[in-house]
């Protein structure tokens, strides 16, 4: 086997960056080339991620300049970005520019929102500021890997965790013509979805033994879901989304409600979803309602179906940090590089975490 491909991980000490580092260490064809931080340069990775101290006993955070200086040491690199929305695009642009100047090939995958819209005006309308690198947008494709048979761009962007959870349920319903083009979603996320920097709503005494909705019917992920459903199916849909903060650390449970387009049974819907994901290693369609503990800390997702009268419900669960972020990025990287899509991602869920 050839030497492992070195990877630059952007995102400092954030949760997504930590998951990227964990998955890079477990990947048989990747090695850590640089973990970039703006605030912890020279600090051990284990100081920010104590659970990774044994995996990276000698590794320290690098500055972006240090990482760019290393590009010439290998002919090809992976770039995995867990950097925040609004910051990721500029960081990625600097790496790609430096790689081009050095004659080095870089394959990039981004977990932020910076490359989820093809149109910079659509990005600006949702995020309230101009896109920082509009000329790069056409170099990235954003989709759930299971929803796109091929990719024609050199780089990829993975949809967000809420978005991925909803798309896994909605896209096959639309593609199979089973549901009307209007969806209602109630979804509960764990506290890691809010990032590492503490806020009132992520403080443990507030979050524990609590459940509350936020940004009901006006969350920024709504336009992203609509755009990505249209890209995957060619159909425009309506979406009414209410996110909730749950009293657990990892995972998302989304309940998707729709009206039948044609009369179908629960078995018909389950069979259609199972056929849609027949070749998808990481998406299971269950006979019983799916549970978070069956997927948390893994790259697997599970769907469950219920039908009553003209109503269809699909419950969708996944781990927000893995399938909804870092794991989806590794899945995309595998595809872009022509490796098996499940490489480095098949570890089973722990089940009792």
C-alpha positions as CSV (number, residue, x, y, z in Angstrom):
1,X,0.0,0.0,0.0
2,X,1.2,3.5,-0.8
3,X,2.1,6.0,1.9
4,X,-0.9,7.5,3.7
5,X,-2.3,10.8,2.3
6,X,-1.5,13.6,4.7
7,X,-4.5,15.6,5.9
8,X,-4.8,19.2,7.1
9,X,-7.6,19.6,9.6
10,X,-9.1,23.1,10.1
11,X,-11.2,24.1,13.0
12,X,-8.9,24.3,16.0
13,X,-10.4,22.8,19.2
14,X,-14.0,22.7,17.9
15,X,-16.1,19.5,18.2
16,X,-16.2,18.8,14.5
17,X,-12.4,19.3,14.2
18,X,-12.0,16.9,17.1
19,X,-14.2,14.3,15.3
20,X,-12.2,14.8,12.1
21,X,-9.0,14.1,14.0
22,X,-10.4,11.0,15.6
23,X,-11.6,9.7,12.2
24,X,-8.3,10.5,10.4
25,X,-6.4,8.5,13.1
26,X,-8.7,5.5,12.4
27,X,-8.5,5.8,8.6
28,X,-6.1,3.3,6.9
29,X,-5.1,5.7,4.1
30,X,-4.9,9.0,5.9
31,X,-2.3,10.5,8.3
32,X,-2.4,13.8,10.1
33,X,-0.3,16.4,8.3
34,X,-1.4,19.5,10.4
35,X,-4.1,20.4,12.8
36,X,-4.6,24.2,12.4
37,X,-5.7,26.5,15.2
38,X,-5.6,30.3,15.4
39,X,-5.4,30.4,19.2
40,X,-3.6,27.3,20.3
41,X,-0.5,27.1,18.1
42,X,2.1,24.9,19.7
43,X,-0.3,23.4,22.2
44,X,-0.6,19.6,22.3
45,X,-3.7,18.2,20.6
46,X,-4.3,16.2,23.8
47,X,-4.7,19.5,25.8
48,X,-7.9,20.3,23.8
49,X,-9.0,16.8,23.1
50,X,-8.0,14.7,26.1
51,X,-9.6,11.6,24.6
52,X,-7.2,11.8,21.7
53,X,-4.0,12.2,23.8
54,X,-3.0,8.6,23.3
55,X,-3.7,8.7,19.6
56,X,-1.7,11.8,19.0
57,X,0.9,11.8,21.9
58,X,3.4,14.1,20.1
59,X,1.1,16.2,17.9
60,X,0.7,20.0,18.4
61,X,-1.6,22.5,16.8
62,X,-0.1,24.4,13.9
63,X,-0.6,27.9,12.5
64,X,-2.1,28.1,9.0
65,X,1.3,29.5,7.8
66,X,3.1,26.4,9.2
67,X,0.6,24.1,7.5
68,X,1.0,25.9,4.2
69,X,4.8,25.6,4.5
70,X,4.5,21.8,4.7
71,X,2.5,21.5,1.5
72,X,5.6,20.9,-0.6
73,X,6.5,17.8,1.4
74,X,3.9,15.6,-0.4
75,X,2.5,15.7,-3.9
76,X,-1.1,15.5,-2.7
77,X,-3.1,16.4,0.4
78,X,-6.5,16.1,1.9
79,X,-8.1,19.2,3.4
80,X,-10.8,18.6,6.0
81,X,-12.5,21.7,7.3
82,X,-14.4,21.9,10.6
83,X,-13.9,25.7,10.7
84,X,-16.9,27.9,11.6
85,X,-19.4,29.4,9.1
86,X,-17.9,32.5,7.5
87,X,-14.3,31.6,8.4
88,X,-14.0,28.3,6.5
89,X,-14.1,29.7,3.0
90,X,-11.2,32.1,3.5
91,X,-9.1,29.5,5.2
92,X,-9.8,27.0,2.4
93,X,-9.0,29.6,-0.3
94,X,-5.6,30.2,1.3
95,X,-4.8,26.5,1.3
96,X,-5.9,26.0,-2.3
97,X,-4.0,29.1,-3.5
98,X,-0.8,27.9,-1.8
99,X,-1.2,24.4,-3.1
100,X,-1.7,25.7,-6.7
101,X,1.5,27.9,-6.3
102,X,3.4,24.8,-5.1
103,X,2.1,22.5,-7.7
104,X,0.4,20.3,-5.1
105,X,-3.0,18.7,-5.5
106,X,-5.4,19.3,-2.6
107,X,-8.8,17.6,-2.2
108,X,-11.0,19.6,0.1
109,X,-14.2,18.8,2.0
110,X,-16.0,21.4,4.1
111,X,-18.4,20.9,7.0
112,X,-19.5,24.5,7.4
113,X,-22.3,26.4,5.6
114,X,-19.9,28.3,3.3
115,X,-20.3,26.0,0.3
116,X,-23.9,24.8,0.7
117,X,-25.3,27.3,-1.9
118,X,-24.2,27.6,-5.5
119,X,-25.6,31.1,-5.7
120,X,-23.7,33.7,-3.6
121,X,-26.9,35.8,-3.4
122,X,-28.7,32.8,-1.8
123,X,-25.9,32.5,0.8
124,X,-26.1,36.3,1.5
125,X,-29.8,36.2,1.9
126,X,-29.6,33.5,4.6
127,X,-26.4,34.5,6.5
128,X,-26.7,38.2,6.2
129,X,-23.3,39.0,4.6
130,X,-21.7,38.6,1.2
131,X,-20.0,35.2,0.5
132,X,-16.3,35.6,1.3
133,X,-15.1,33.5,-1.7
134,X,-17.8,33.5,-4.4
135,X,-15.4,32.4,-7.1
136,X,-14.9,29.1,-5.3
137,X,-18.5,28.1,-5.1
138,X,-18.5,26.3,-8.4
139,X,-15.6,24.2,-7.3
140,X,-17.7,22.6,-4.5
141,X,-20.7,20.2,-4.7
142,X,-23.0,20.1,-1.6
143,X,-25.1,17.0,-1.0
144,X,-25.7,14.0,1.2
145,X,-23.4,11.4,-0.4
146,X,-26.2,8.9,-0.7
147,X,-28.2,11.3,-2.8
148,X,-25.7,11.9,-5.6
149,X,-24.4,9.2,-7.9
150,X,-21.5,11.2,-9.2
151,X,-19.7,14.5,-8.5
152,X,-18.2,16.7,-11.1
153,X,-16.4,19.2,-8.9
154,X,-12.9,18.8,-7.3
155,X,-14.2,19.5,-3.8
156,X,-17.3,18.8,-1.8
157,X,-19.3,20.3,1.1
158,X,-21.3,18.2,3.5
159,X,-24.8,19.5,4.6
160,X,-25.2,20.4,8.2
161,X,-26.4,17.9,10.8
162,X,-30.0,19.0,11.0
163,X,-30.1,19.3,7.2
164,X,-28.7,15.8,6.7
165,X,-31.2,14.3,9.1
166,X,-34.1,15.9,7.3
167,X,-32.8,15.2,3.8
168,X,-32.4,11.5,4.5
169,X,-36.1,11.3,5.1
170,X,-37.5,13.9,2.6
171,X,-35.5,13.2,-0.5
172,X,-36.7,9.6,-1.1
173,X,-40.3,10.6,-0.4
174,X,-40.1,13.3,-3.1
175,X,-38.1,11.2,-5.5
176,X,-40.6,8.3,-5.3
177,X,-43.6,10.7,-5.6
178,X,-45.0,9.4,-2.3
179,X,-45.7,12.7,-0.6
180,X,-47.0,16.1,-1.4
181,X,-44.3,18.7,-1.7
182,X,-44.8,20.2,1.7
183,X,-43.1,18.9,4.9
184,X,-43.4,19.6,8.6
185,X,-40.4,18.7,10.8
186,X,-39.8,18.6,14.5
187,X,-36.2,17.8,15.4
188,X,-34.3,17.5,18.6
189,X,-30.5,18.0,18.7
190,X,-27.9,17.3,21.4
191,X,-25.8,20.0,23.0
192,X,-22.7,19.4,20.9
193,X,-24.6,20.8,17.9
194,X,-24.2,24.2,19.5
195,X,-20.4,24.1,19.3
196,X,-17.8,24.1,22.0
197,X,-18.0,27.8,23.1
198,X,-20.5,27.8,26.1
199,X,-23.7,29.9,26.0
200,X,-26.6,30.1,28.3
201,X,-28.6,27.6,26.4
202,X,-25.8,25.1,26.4
203,X,-24.8,25.5,30.0
204,X,-25.5,22.1,31.8
205,X,-27.8,23.4,34.5
206,X,-30.0,24.9,31.8
207,X,-29.8,22.1,29.3
208,X,-30.1,19.1,31.6
209,X,-33.6,17.7,32.2
210,X,-34.9,20.3,29.8
211,X,-36.4,20.5,26.3
212,X,-37.1,23.7,24.3
213,X,-37.7,24.9,20.8
214,X,-35.8,27.8,19.2
215,X,-36.0,29.7,16.0
216,X,-39.3,28.0,15.2
217,X,-40.2,28.2,11.5
218,X,-37.4,30.6,10.8
219,X,-34.2,28.6,11.2
220,X,-31.5,29.2,8.6
221,X,-31.4,25.5,7.7
222,X,-34.8,25.7,6.1
223,X,-33.6,27.3,2.9
224,X,-30.6,24.9,2.8
225,X,-33.0,21.9,2.9
226,X,-35.2,23.3,0.2
227,X,-32.3,24.0,-2.1
228,X,-30.7,20.6,-1.6
229,X,-34.0,18.7,-2.1
230,X,-34.5,20.6,-5.4
231,X,-30.9,19.8,-6.4
232,X,-31.4,16.1,-5.6
233,X,-34.9,15.6,-7.1
234,X,-35.6,18.6,-9.3
235,X,-38.7,19.5,-7.2
236,X,-39.3,22.5,-5.1
237,X,-40.8,21.8,-1.7
238,X,-42.2,23.7,1.3
239,X,-40.6,23.2,4.7
240,X,-41.9,24.1,8.1
241,X,-39.1,23.3,10.6
242,X,-39.0,23.6,14.4
243,X,-35.7,22.7,16.0
244,X,-35.4,21.7,19.6
245,X,-32.5,21.6,22.1
246,X,-32.4,18.2,23.9
247,X,-30.9,17.2,27.2
248,X,-28.2,14.9,25.7
249,X,-24.8,15.6,24.2
250,X,-24.8,13.8,20.8
251,X,-27.4,12.9,18.2
252,X,-30.4,14.3,16.3
253,X,-33.9,12.8,16.2
254,X,-36.1,14.3,13.5
255,X,-39.8,13.5,12.9
256,X,-40.9,14.4,9.3
257,X,-44.6,14.8,8.6
258,X,-46.1,14.8,5.1
259,X,-49.4,14.1,3.2
260,X,-49.6,11.3,0.8
261,X,-49.6,12.1,-2.9
262,X,-51.1,8.7,-3.7
263,X,-52.6,6.2,-1.4
264,X,-49.9,4.0,0.1
265,X,-49.5,1.7,3.1
266,X,-46.8,1.8,5.7
267,X,-45.2,-1.2,4.0
268,X,-45.2,0.6,0.7
269,X,-43.3,3.6,2.1
270,X,-40.9,1.4,4.0
271,X,-40.2,-0.6,0.9
272,X,-39.7,2.5,-1.2
273,X,-37.2,4.0,1.3
274,X,-35.4,0.6,1.6
275,X,-35.1,0.5,-2.2
276,X,-33.8,4.0,-2.4
277,X,-31.1,3.2,0.1
278,X,-30.5,-0.3,-1.1
279,X,-26.8,0.3,-1.9
280,X,-26.2,2.8,1.0
281,X,-23.9,1.3,3.6
282,X,-24.7,3.9,6.3
283,X,-28.5,4.3,6.0
284,X,-30.8,1.7,7.5
285,X,-34.6,1.5,7.2
286,X,-36.0,-0.1,10.3
287,X,-39.2,-1.9,11.0
288,X,-39.4,-0.3,14.5
289,X,-39.0,3.4,15.3
290,X,-35.2,4.2,15.3
291,X,-33.3,5.1,18.5
292,X,-30.4,7.5,19.0
293,X,-28.4,4.9,21.0
294,X,-28.3,2.7,17.9
295,X,-26.4,5.3,15.8
296,X,-24.6,7.7,18.2
297,X,-20.9,8.0,17.8
298,X,-21.1,6.3,14.4
299,X,-21.5,7.2,10.7
300,X,-24.8,5.3,10.5
301,X,-28.3,6.7,10.2
302,X,-31.6,5.0,10.7
303,X,-35.1,5.7,9.4
304,X,-38.5,4.5,10.6
305,X,-41.9,4.8,9.0
306,X,-45.5,5.3,10.1
307,X,-48.6,5.8,8.0
308,X,-52.2,6.6,9.1
309,X,-54.9,7.7,6.7
310,X,-53.3,10.2,4.3
311,X,-50.4,11.0,6.7
312,X,-46.8,9.8,6.4
313,X,-44.3,10.1,9.2
314,X,-40.6,9.3,8.8
315,X,-38.4,9.4,11.9
316,X,-34.7,10.0,11.1
317,X,-31.8,9.6,13.6
318,X,-28.1,10.1,13.3
319,X,-25.0,11.4,15.2
320,X,-24.7,15.1,14.6
321,X,-20.9,15.1,14.8
322,X,-20.2,12.0,12.7
323,X,-22.8,11.3,10.0
324,X,-24.0,14.9,10.3
325,X,-20.5,16.4,10.0
326,X,-17.0,14.8,10.2
327,X,-18.1,11.3,9.1
328,X,-20.0,12.7,6.2
329,X,-16.8,14.7,5.2
330,X,-14.7,11.5,5.3
331,X,-17.3,9.7,3.3
332,X,-17.1,12.5,0.6
333,X,-13.3,12.4,0.7
334,X,-13.3,8.7,0.1
335,X,-15.5,9.2,-3.0
336,X,-13.5,12.1,-4.3
337,X,-10.3,10.1,-4.1
338,X,-11.8,6.9,-5.5
339,X,-11.5,4.9,-2.3
340,X,-14.2,2.7,-0.9
341,X,-16.9,5.0,0.5
342,X,-17.0,3.3,3.8
343,X,-13.3,3.2,4.4
344,X,-12.4,4.2,8.0
345,X,-16.1,4.7,8.9
346,X,-17.5,1.2,9.7
347,X,-17.0,1.2,13.5
348,X,-20.2,0.0,15.1
349,X,-22.1,2.4,17.5
350,X,-21.2,1.8,21.2
351,X,-24.9,1.3,22.0
352,X,-24.8,2.3,25.7
353,X,-23.1,5.7,25.6
